[in-house]
Amino acid sequence: MKMKEIVLAISAHPDDIEFFAGGTILQFSRAGKDVYFLITTNGCRGSLDPQTDLEELVTTRKGEARAAAEILGVKDVFFLDYEDGFLDRVPHLELRERYIYYLRKLKPNIVLTFDPWNPYEPHSDHRKTALAAFESCYFCHYPLFHPEQNLAKHFVSEVWLFRSPTPNNWVSLTSKDLRVKIKALLKHRSQMQMLVQEVLEQLQAASVDTSILEQMDIKTLVDIFVRQEAENVGKEGKQKYAEAFKVFKLGYVEDVKKILQSL
């Protein structure tokens, strides 16, 4: 009997996964895989308004994350609630241990997260999440690491890294996939509003006329941005629309397969 395939996506913030892997998550869930999200920070700094109530924003973003995940067919969303923007204050081994706990609890075959070796990643939360998550996939099957968790060791077969400068796997997205991804992103209303405001302010700072964009609603603008990015990534993988990943197969399985084939 074939075991149920399980996928865990580990992100720094609510909305990271939908941006970089929303279409792929949708395809995983449609294929019958159990998909879970593990969100590391509370997202309390996802606003350009200096008067923002941080606690209220955290509550809002958790609700948005759950609503977006539901659209993509995700079974459950877990939050670690570290402070947004200050993940570097968290000891690396503490974070790795917490990820290991969820890997052993949920037992995913595939884990998605940021690429730890993206040299131009500007966000420290992304960098911190990436390395701890990747290491946790390696150490979670060694039982002498954190036996106090009282959870059986677990082997992760594959790690899919998004925002990678050296992708080796392009997931083709249909127009329908893209529409559902955009629908999920729009559930992150607070972040889509911030994204549009941020883009407009950047263009204005560069003396670009934004009058046409200012006449469009948020849904239209997000659709344009996301569709253009999917087209750009698709060109790299010779697809119309795509999301790109650096896929690692962990362990010795592939190496042993090659040895057996040569015998």
SVG drawing of the C-alpha trace seen along z (x, -y; Angstrom):
<svg xmlns="http://www.w3.org/2000/svg" viewBox="-10 -62 39 68">
<polyline fill="none" stroke="black" stroke-width="0.4" points="0.0,0.0 1.4,-3.4 1.9,-5.8 0.2,-9.2 2.5,-11.9 2.9,-14.9 4.3,-18.3 5.5,-21.0 6.2,-24.6 8.3,-26.5 8.3,-30.3 9.5,-33.4 6.2,-35.4 2.5,-34.9 2.2,-35.3 5.8,-34.2 4.6,-30.7 1.8,-32.0 4.1,-34.4 6.9,-32.0 5.1,-28.6 1.4,-29.1 0.8,-27.4 2.9,-24.5 1.2,-24.1 -2.1,-24.1 -0.9,-21.3 0.4,-19.3 -3.0,-19.5 -4.9,-18.7 -2.8,-15.6 -3.9,-14.3 -0.9,-15.3 -1.5,-16.5 0.0,-20.0 0.9,-22.1 2.3,-25.5 4.7,-26.4 5.1,-30.2 8.0,-31.4 7.3,-35.1 4.1,-36.9 4.2,-39.4 3.8,-42.3 5.9,-44.7 4.0,-44.1 2.7,-47.7 3.9,-51.1 1.7,-53.0 3.8,-54.1 0.6,-54.2 -0.2,-50.5 -1.4,-48.6 1.1,-45.6 -1.1,-43.2 -4.1,-43.9 -1.9,-43.4 -0.7,-40.0 -4.3,-38.9 -5.2,-40.1 -2.3,-38.4 -3.0,-35.1 -6.6,-35.2 -5.3,-36.1 -2.8,-33.2 -5.5,-30.7 -7.9,-32.0 -5.3,-31.9 -4.1,-28.4 -7.7,-27.2 -8.0,-28.3 -4.8,-26.3 -6.1,-23.2 -3.8,-23.3 -4.8,-21.1 -3.4,-23.2 -1.3,-26.3 1.1,-26.4 2.7,-29.6 5.9,-29.9 5.1,-33.6 8.7,-35.0 8.9,-38.7 8.8,-39.9 12.1,-41.4 14.1,-40.3 14.6,-36.6 18.4,-37.0 17.9,-37.4 16.8,-33.8 19.6,-31.3 20.1,-29.2 19.9,-25.9 16.7,-26.9 15.0,-27.6 16.3,-24.4 15.0,-22.4 11.6,-23.9 11.5,-23.0 12.7,-19.5 9.8,-19.1 7.3,-19.8 9.1,-17.6 8.9,-14.6 5.3,-15.4 4.0,-15.9 6.4,-13.5 6.6,-15.3 8.2,-13.7 8.8,-17.1 9.7,-20.4 9.6,-23.8 11.5,-26.8 13.8,-29.6 17.2,-28.9 19.9,-29.4 22.5,-30.1 20.8,-33.0 23.6,-35.6 21.4,-38.6 18.5,-37.8 18.1,-41.1 15.7,-40.0 17.4,-38.6 14.3,-36.6 14.4,-34.8 18.0,-34.0 17.6,-32.8 14.6,-30.6 16.3,-29.1 19.4,-27.8 17.6,-26.5 14.9,-24.8 17.4,-23.2 19.5,-21.8 16.4,-20.6 15.6,-18.4 19.0,-16.8 19.1,-16.3 15.5,-15.2 16.3,-11.6 19.1,-11.4 17.4,-10.2 20.1,-11.5 19.2,-15.1 16.4,-16.2 15.3,-12.9 13.3,-14.9 10.8,-15.6 9.6,-12.0 8.9,-11.8 10.2,-9.2 13.0,-10.2 11.9,-11.1 13.6,-11.1 12.8,-14.0 13.2,-12.8 13.3,-16.2 13.8,-19.9 12.4,-22.4 14.1,-25.8 12.3,-28.8 13.9,-32.2 16.9,-30.3 19.5,-31.8 20.2,-28.4 16.8,-26.6 16.8,-23.1 13.1,-22.5 10.3,-24.6 6.7,-23.8 4.4,-24.7 1.3,-26.6 -1.9,-26.7 -4.0,-29.9 -6.4,-28.4 -3.5,-27.7 -2.4,-31.3 -5.9,-32.6 -6.2,-30.5 -2.7,-31.6 -3.8,-35.3 -7.1,-34.6 -5.1,-33.2 -2.7,-36.2 -5.6,-38.6 -6.7,-37.0 -3.6,-38.7 -5.3,-42.0 -3.1,-43.9 0.0,-42.8 -1.4,-43.4 -2.3,-46.9 1.2,-47.4 2.8,-45.9 0.9,-48.3 1.7,-51.3 5.4,-50.3 5.6,-49.8 4.0,-53.2 6.3,-55.0 9.3,-53.4 8.2,-54.4 7.5,-57.9 10.9,-58.2 12.4,-57.2 10.3,-60.0 8.1,-57.5 4.6,-58.7 2.2,-56.4 -1.1,-58.0 -2.2,-55.0 -1.5,-52.5 -3.2,-54.7 -6.5,-54.4 -6.4,-50.6 -7.7,-48.6 -5.6,-46.3 -6.9,-43.1 -6.0,-44.3 -2.5,-45.4 -1.8,-42.2 -2.9,-40.2 -0.5,-42.2 2.4,-41.8 2.0,-38.1 1.2,-37.2 4.3,-39.0 6.5,-37.3 5.1,-33.9 5.8,-34.7 9.3,-35.7 10.0,-32.5 8.3,-30.5 10.6,-31.8 13.6,-30.4 11.9,-27.0 10.4,-27.2 6.9,-27.4 4.1,-29.9 3.8,-30.4 5.9,-28.7 7.4,-28.7 11.1,-27.7 12.9,-25.7 16.2,-24.2 15.3,-20.6 17.6,-18.6 17.1,-14.9 18.5,-14.1 20.3,-11.0 22.0,-8.2 19.1,-6.8 20.0,-8.4 23.7,-7.6 22.9,-3.9 20.5,-3.7 23.3,-4.7 25.7,-2.2 23.1,0.6 22.5,-0.3 26.2,-0.1 26.6,3.4"/>
</svg>
